[in-house]
Amino acid sequence: MYNLNEPLIQEVEEQQQQPCNSQTDSFPSTLIRYLYVAHFLARWGARMWEFSVGLYMISLWPDSLLFAAIYGVVESASTALFGPILGQLVDRLTYKRVLQLWLVTQNLSFIVAGGAVVALIVYSTLKSENFSGFVFLVILTNISGAIGVLSTLAGTILIERECFGTLMTATLEWEGIPAFVIGIARGISAVIGIAATLVYPILQSRILTLRTGLWSIWSQWICLLVCVASIWAQNSIISAHMLMAGVALSRLGLWPFDLSVIQQMQDYVPESDRCVVGGVQNSLQSSMDLMGYVMGILISNPQDFWILILISFGAVTLAALLYTCHVYTIRKHLFHFEKLILWVQCFTRPRGNALLG
């Protein structure tokens, strides 16, 4: 039987240890198609909820990011706390069982959360007429959404990795950007992310996984400079569009970097530890998300969102530096300076000499 914990691609990096190898069989093509369809539909529902929950929260409490930040804290804290446990659970259960629990729990959780949100929107005066009922529905939305994200994490550990932000969506809504524009921007961002996944195997085949990650993380950093520049834009609409553009473009670096990290985890982590390591990795990632949402609670005024932009940019910068140190530790160098010197000499040599040479 095929083992889903096996690495997707085996490679040997320069000056690295040999990865763990094992023989695998092929999946039936029908099963693969069903898996893709189920995963697409599940991710569609999860992404729609992720996009809309920020809009819901800002509509419940206009001019404040507090509700959106609280939801993010509950979601990220649950993932950070239960991620490693979930990884161990995925490791023990069969793949079929994981899929069943993932899809059923996710759908039921988002149905409950969606119903609570609909009640909050329909009964818009509930906060003033029945505050305890209002609080109950808000808590129910947060807990149900967190359970839905936890169930999705089980599939994420096996199949993919997460990214996109509730606070940013809420801030853009507060800035006056229509919801359909935000949706289009996120769609464009997703298309760019898909394009980046197509670029990854090309880069990986030419410069191998380790260096693909290095080039990708710094490409993301360069694109995020547009987001930093948006802070100083005088027009709020222009600033918001610069922010959306910078985030969308950064996906060109984010997704290949994410894939390169996943590839290294699959190739160099022992088979028996892969699910656990994946759960811990998601837990650490959610811990960072948790810190971001806590900052959103402390800085709940949308006018101060620029502080969160700088903090996020600083976090990406730190990640890029740490990965760069990782690459240097393994390869003992970052660039082939001798090739760089030859390349510079080729373009700086006088044209006549270049022709004679």
RODO-2510 file (C-alpha; in nm, 4 decimals, decimal comma):
residues 357
     n   res          X          Y          Z
     1     m     0,0000     0,0000     0,0000
     2     y     0,1206     0,3515    -0,0772
     3     n     0,2536     0,5426     0,2214
     4     l     0,1488     0,9102     0,2113
     5     n     0,4312     1,0077     0,4402
     6     e     0,6846     0,9359     0,1670
     7     p     0,8598     1,2348     0,0059
     8     l     0,7221     1,3559    -0,3245
     9     i     1,0626     1,4156    -0,4826
    10     q     1,3967     1,2680    -0,3857
    11     e     1,7112     1,4667    -0,4427
    12     v     2,0653     1,5010    -0,3167
    13     e     2,1643     1,8542    -0,2173
    14     e     2,5198     1,9714    -0,2473
    15     q     2,7203     1,8847     0,0618
    16     q     2,4130     1,7533     0,2440
    17     q     2,3446     1,4185     0,3949
    18     q     2,1603     1,1578     0,1909
    19     p     1,7830     1,1772     0,2408
    20     c     1,5744     0,8909     0,3705
    21     n     1,4722     0,6679     0,0793
    22     s     1,2012     0,4082     0,0510
    23     q     1,0145     0,2443    -0,2311
    24     t     0,6630     0,3539    -0,3133
    25     d     0,3876     0,2324    -0,5380
    26     s     0,1587     0,4360    -0,7557
    27     f    -0,1863     0,5620    -0,6624
    28     p    -0,4872     0,4558    -0,8721
    29     s    -0,5648     0,7470    -1,1039
    30     t    -0,9335     0,7489    -1,0026
    31     l    -0,8449     0,7846    -0,6353
    32     i    -0,6115     1,0739    -0,7154
    33     r    -0,8885     1,2548    -0,9065
    34     y    -1,1335     1,2072    -0,6205
    35     l    -0,8718     1,3327    -0,3777
    36     y    -0,8089     1,6459    -0,5834
    37     v    -1,1812     1,7233    -0,6120
    38     a    -1,2443     1,6697    -0,2412
    39     h    -0,9426     1,8748    -0,1451
    40     f    -1,0399     2,1556    -0,3829
    41     l    -1,3923     2,1782    -0,2434
    42     a    -1,2711     2,1627     0,1159
    43     r    -1,0139     2,4331     0,0591
    44     w    -1,2704     2,6433    -0,1288
    45     g    -1,4975     2,6432     0,1760
    46     a    -1,2101     2,7116     0,4162
    47     r    -1,0756     2,9995     0,2060
    48     m    -1,4220     3,1532     0,1679
    49     w    -1,4630     3,1460     0,5451
    50     e    -1,1154     3,2893     0,6002
    51     f    -1,1928     3,5734     0,3612
    52     s    -1,5397     3,6554     0,4929
    53     v    -1,4782     3,6295     0,8668
    54     g    -1,2693     3,9475     0,8683
    55     l    -1,5505     4,1332     0,6915
    56     y    -1,8046     3,9991     0,9388
    57     m    -1,5996     4,1004     1,2399
    58     i    -1,5357     4,4558     1,1217
    59     s    -1,9086     4,4958     1,0490
    60     l    -1,9942     4,3865     1,4031
    61     w    -1,7626     4,6471     1,5541
    62     p    -1,6810     4,9201     1,3004
    63     d    -1,3691     5,1338     1,3450
    64     s    -1,1934     4,8632     1,5454
    65     l    -0,9933     4,5527     1,4656
    66     l    -1,0637     4,4073     1,8105
    67     f    -1,3128     4,1363     1,7090
    68     a    -1,1056     4,0326     1,4093
    69     a    -0,7934     4,0159     1,6265
    70     i    -0,9706     3,8165     1,8984
    71     y    -1,0894     3,5655     1,6404
    72     g    -0,7342     3,5378     1,5108
    73     v    -0,6014     3,4828     1,8618
    74     v    -0,8485     3,2008     1,9303
    75     e    -0,7754     3,0362     1,5954
    76     s    -0,3968     3,0661     1,6177
    77     a    -0,3809     2,9682     1,9856
    78     s    -0,5824     2,6517     1,9232
    79     t    -0,3505     2,5549     1,6369
    80     a    -0,0393     2,6366     1,8386
    81     l    -0,1582     2,4335     2,1373
    82     f    -0,3047     2,1336     1,9589
    83     g    -0,0910     2,1240     1,6435
    84     p     0,1693     1,8764     1,7766
    85     i    -0,1051     1,6575     1,9251
    86     l    -0,2885     1,6616     1,5944
    87     g     0,0320     1,5651     1,4158
    88     q     0,0672     1,2597     1,6406
    89     l    -0,2971     1,1709     1,5790
    90     v    -0,2526     1,1923     1,2019
    91     d     0,0529     0,9705     1,2328
    92     r    -0,1473     0,7004     1,4119
    93     l    -0,4645     0,7039     1,2005
    94     t    -0,5058     0,5741     0,8485
    95     y    -0,5204     0,8217     0,5631
    96     k    -0,8851     0,7384     0,4940
    97     r    -0,9780     0,8032     0,8561
    98     v    -0,7946     1,1361     0,8578
    99     l    -0,9814     1,2475     0,5456
   100     q    -1,3168     1,1491     0,6971
   101     l    -1,2543     1,3343     1,0226
   102     w    -1,1122     1,6337     0,8388
   103     l    -1,4004     1,6822     0,5944
   104     v    -1,6872     1,6060     0,8338
   105     t    -1,5531     1,8135     1,1232
   106     q    -1,4557     2,1052     0,9011
   107     n    -1,7938     2,1246     0,7290
   108     l    -1,9960     2,0936     1,0511
   109     s    -1,7811     2,3537     1,2259
   110     f    -1,8099     2,6091     0,9476
   111     i    -2,1860     2,5482     0,9255
   112     v    -2,2235     2,6294     1,2955
   113     a    -1,9926     2,9307     1,2680
   114     g    -2,1750     3,0539     0,9584
   115     g    -2,5112     3,0165     1,1286
   116     a    -2,3892     3,2177     1,4261
   117     v    -2,2610     3,4935     1,1974
   118     v    -2,5897     3,5041     1,0054
   119     a    -2,7764     3,5439     1,3345
   120     l    -2,5479     3,8301     1,4365
   121     i    -2,6033     4,0062     1,1041
   122     v    -2,9804     3,9521     1,0879
   123     y    -3,0356     4,0590     1,4473
   124     s    -2,8162     4,3663     1,4260
   125     t    -2,9659     4,5172     1,7442
   126     l    -2,8784     4,2126     1,9521
   127     k    -2,5765     4,3853     2,1074
   128     s    -2,7971     4,6512     2,2674
   129     e    -3,1082     4,4412     2,3347
   130     n    -2,9542     4,1128     2,4532
   131     f    -2,5832     4,1560     2,5166
   132     s    -2,5395     3,8086     2,6698
   133     g    -2,6868     3,6507     2,3552
   134     f    -2,4588     3,8666     2,1418
   135     v    -2,1530     3,7521     2,3381
   136     f    -2,2645     3,3893     2,3149
   137     l    -2,2908     3,4052     1,9370
   138     v    -1,9508     3,5756     1,9074
   139     i    -1,7923     3,3075     2,1273
   140     l    -1,9678     3,0337     1,9278
   141     t    -1,8324     3,1838     1,6046
   142     n    -1,4790     3,1917     1,7420
   143     i    -1,4826     2,8386     1,8819
   144     s    -1,6514     2,6828     1,5771
   145     g    -1,4133     2,8602     1,3428
   146     a    -1,1144     2,7415     1,5476
   147     i    -1,2384     2,3808     1,5370
   148     g    -1,2847     2,4095     1,1616
   149     v    -0,9280     2,5361     1,1215
   150     l    -0,7971     2,2554     1,3420
   151     s    -0,9739     1,9958     1,1309
   152     t    -0,8303     2,1559     0,8182
   153     l    -0,4849     2,1356     0,9756
   154     a    -0,5040     1,7561     0,9601
   155     g    -0,5258     1,7746     0,5816
   156     t    -0,2678     2,0507     0,5736
   157     i    -0,0106     1,8324     0,7497
   158     l    -0,0484     1,5697     0,4785
   159     i    -0,1062     1,7807     0,1702
   160     e    -0,0259     2,1507     0,1896
   161     r     0,0602     2,4551     0,3995
   162     e    -0,1396     2,7638     0,4992
   163     c    -0,1024     3,1356     0,4503
   164     f    -0,3421     3,4726     0,3635
   165     g    -0,4652     3,7478     0,6870
   166     t    -0,8032     3,8368     0,8693
   167     l    -0,6675     4,1628     1,0065
   168     m    -0,5640     4,2856     0,6629
   169     t    -0,9054     4,2033     0,5161
   170     a    -1,0769     4,3929     0,7980
   171     t    -0,8434     4,6901     0,7562
   172     l    -0,9041     4,7095     0,3816
   173     e    -1,2785     4,7052     0,4442
   174     w    -1,2344     4,9898     0,6951
   175     e    -1,0297     5,1826     0,4375
   176     g    -1,3341     5,1805     0,2105
   177     i    -1,2184     4,9136    -0,0349
   178     p    -1,5310     4,7267    -0,1573
   179     a    -1,5546     4,3616    -0,0619
   180     f    -1,5628     4,2522    -0,4260
   181     v    -1,2357     4,4380    -0,4905
   182     i    -1,0768     4,2631    -0,1932
   183     g    -1,2074     3,9337    -0,3272
   184     i    -1,0646     4,0034    -0,6730
   185     a    -0,7307     4,0970    -0,5179
   186     r    -0,7224     3,7728    -0,3224
   187     g    -0,8126     3,5844    -0,6378
   188     i    -0,5247     3,7489    -0,8229
   189     s    -0,3002     3,6655    -0,5298
   190     a    -0,4101     3,3020    -0,5517
   191     v    -0,3396     3,2939    -0,9268
   192     i     0,0080     3,4344    -0,8636
   193     g     0,0577     3,1682    -0,5970
   194     i    -0,0425     2,8965    -0,8430
   195     a     0,1971     3,0411    -1,1006
   196     a     0,4700     3,0339    -0,8371
   197     t     0,4097     2,6637    -0,7775
   198     l     0,4671     2,6082    -1,1493
   199     v     0,7916     2,8039    -1,1321
   200     y     0,9175     2,6022    -0,8345
   201     p     0,9995     2,2748    -1,0163
   202     i     1,1859     2,4692    -1,2843
   203     l     1,4004     2,6461    -1,0248
   204     q     1,4416     2,3295    -0,8205
   205     s     1,5669     2,1351    -1,1218
   206     r     1,8279     2,4021    -1,1979
   207     i     1,9548     2,5188    -0,8597
   208     l     1,8241     2,2450    -0,6260
   209     t     1,5933     2,2834    -0,3283
   210     l     1,8201     2,4604    -0,0830
   211     r     1,9087     2,7506    -0,3109
   212     t     1,5518     2,7700    -0,4441
   213     g     1,4418     2,8485    -0,0905
   214     l     1,7138     3,1121    -0,0573
   215     w     1,6206     3,2938    -0,3778
   216     s     1,2494     3,2636    -0,2989
   217     i     1,2533     3,4093     0,0525
   218     w     1,4547     3,7119    -0,0592
   219     s     1,2247     3,7579    -0,3593
   220     q     0,9342     3,7694    -0,1184
   221     w     1,1221     4,0240     0,0924
   222     i     1,1807     4,2488    -0,2090
   223     c     0,8117     4,2381    -0,3077
   224     l     0,7062     4,3253     0,0464
   225     l     0,8968     4,6522     0,0157
   226     v     0,5908     4,7738    -0,1768
   227     c     0,3817     4,7130     0,1351
   228     v     0,6292     4,9092     0,3451
   229     a     0,6239     5,1926     0,0912
   230     s     0,2427     5,2031     0,1140
   231     i     0,2766     5,3443     0,4649
   232     w     0,4003     5,6751     0,3254
   233     a     0,1403     5,7038     0,0472
   234     q    -0,0663     6,0185     0,1005
   235     n    -0,3869     5,8813    -0,0499
   236     s    -0,5485     5,6041     0,1573
   237     i    -0,6948     5,4300    -0,1487
   238     i    -0,3560     5,4269    -0,3234
   239     s    -0,1988     5,3008    -0,0017
   240     a    -0,4511     5,0171     0,0214
   241     h    -0,3934     4,9152    -0,3402
   242     m    -0,0161     4,9226    -0,2899
   243     l    -0,0615     4,6999     0,0143
   244     m    -0,2713     4,4498    -0,1826
   245     a    -0,0269     4,4568    -0,4751
   246     g     0,2747     4,3984    -0,2516
   247     v     0,1112     4,1045    -0,0765
   248     a     0,0002     3,9518    -0,4067
   249     l     0,3448     3,9870    -0,5654
   250     s     0,5128     3,8430    -0,2572
   251     r     0,3395     3,5126    -0,3321
   252     l     0,5934     3,4657    -0,6124
   253     g     0,8520     3,4144    -0,3414
   254     l     0,6366     3,2808    -0,0589
   255     w     0,5018     2,9704    -0,2288
   256     p     0,8317     2,8443    -0,3748
   257     f     0,9947     2,9042    -0,0371
   258     d     0,7159     2,7155     0,1362
   259     l     0,7482     2,4277    -0,1092
   260     s     1,1238     2,4141    -0,0644
   261     v     1,0846     2,3927     0,3134
   262     i     0,8231     2,1175     0,2789
   263     q     1,0530     1,9348     0,0378
   264     q     1,3412     1,9469     0,2827
   265     m     1,1166     1,8260     0,5646
   266     q     1,0025     1,5321     0,3524
   267     d     1,3498     1,4428     0,2322
   268     y     1,5500     1,4755     0,5502
   269     v     1,3087     1,3998     0,8339
   270     p     1,2756     1,0281     0,9174
   271     e     0,9492     0,8758     0,8006
   272     s     0,8315     0,7942     1,1520
   273     d     0,8633     1,1588     1,2579
   274     r     0,7231     1,3426     0,9566
   275     c     0,3656     1,3923     1,0731
   276     v     0,4780     1,4958     1,4205
   277     v     0,7317     1,7389     1,2769
   278     g     0,4636     1,8743     1,0423
   279     g     0,2312     1,9299     1,3384
   280     v     0,5031     2,1067     1,5356
   281     q     0,5904     2,3201     1,2319
   282     n     0,2277     2,4289     1,1972
   283     s     0,2152     2,4904     1,5709
   284     l     0,5168     2,7215     1,5544
   285     q     0,3688     2,8977     1,2538
   286     s     0,0429     2,9475     1,4410
   287     s     0,2362     3,0797     1,7406
   288     m     0,3721     3,3527     1,5164
   289     d     0,0195     3,4181     1,3867
   290     l    -0,0953     3,4337     1,7478
   291     m     0,1618     3,7014     1,8248
   292     g     0,0384     3,8985     1,5247
   293     y    -0,3235     3,8810     1,6376
   294     v    -0,2273     3,9764     1,9941
   295     m    -0,0628     4,2819     1,8443
   296     g    -0,3915     4,3394     1,6626
   297     i    -0,5701     4,3457     1,9974
   298     l    -0,3159     4,5858     2,1433
   299     i    -0,3218     4,7996     1,8267
   300     s    -0,6894     4,7690     1,7345
   301     n    -0,7239     5,1075     1,5635
   302     p    -0,7118     5,0508     1,1852
   303     q    -0,5276     5,3828     1,1504
   304     d    -0,2307     5,2203     1,3253
   305     f    -0,2187     4,9212     1,0908
   306     w     0,1130     5,0521     0,9566
   307     i     0,2743     4,9333     1,2799
   308     l     0,1588     4,5785     1,2072
   309     i     0,2960     4,6096     0,8535
   310     l     0,6398     4,6972     0,9875
   311     i     0,6284     4,4178     1,2450
   312     s     0,5306     4,1646     0,9763
   313     f     0,8042     4,2909     0,7465
   314     g     1,0528     4,2579     1,0297
   315     a     0,9411     3,8983     1,0883
   316     v     0,9937     3,8114     0,7205
   317     t     1,3347     3,9787     0,7319
   318     l     1,4306     3,7699     1,0338
   319     a     1,3094     3,4533     0,8610
   320     a     1,5141     3,5373     0,5523
   321     l     1,8269     3,5961     0,7607
   322     l     1,7799     3,2725     0,9548
   323     y     1,7324     3,0704     0,6359
   324     t     2,0362     3,2386     0,4856
   325     c     2,2399     3,1290     0,7881
   326     h     2,0991     2,7779     0,7444
   327     v     2,2101     2,7694     0,3809
   328     y     2,5557     2,9024     0,4679
   329     t     2,5945     2,6438     0,7448
   330     i     2,5269     2,3621     0,4985
   331     r     2,6928     2,4909     0,1816
   332     k     2,9683     2,7040     0,3428
   333     h     2,8999     2,9781     0,0890
   334     l     2,6050     3,1740    -0,0490
   335     f     2,7269     3,2794    -0,3925
   336     h     2,9774     3,1533    -0,6458
   337     f     3,1860     3,4688    -0,6419
   338     e     3,4220     3,3352    -0,9067
   339     k     3,1293     3,3021    -1,1499
   340     l     3,0042     3,6454    -1,0504
   341     i     3,3472     3,7965    -1,1204
   342     l     3,3634     3,6293    -1,4616
   343     w     3,0140     3,7540    -1,5424
   344     v     3,1064     4,1111    -1,4433
   345     q     3,4296     4,0952    -1,6427
   346     c     3,2379     3,9730    -1,9471
   347     f     3,0104     4,2780    -1,9419
   348     t     3,2751     4,5315    -1,8423
   349     r     3,5399     4,4206    -2,0922
   350     p     3,5774     4,6635    -2,3856
   351     r     3,3724     4,5497    -2,6840
   352     g     3,6746     4,5107    -2,9125
   353     n     3,8606     4,2943    -2,6613
   354     a     3,5476     4,0920    -2,6024
   355     l     3,5223     4,0181    -2,9754
   356     l     3,8918     3,9263    -2,9966
   357     g     3,8632     3,7061    -2,6868
***
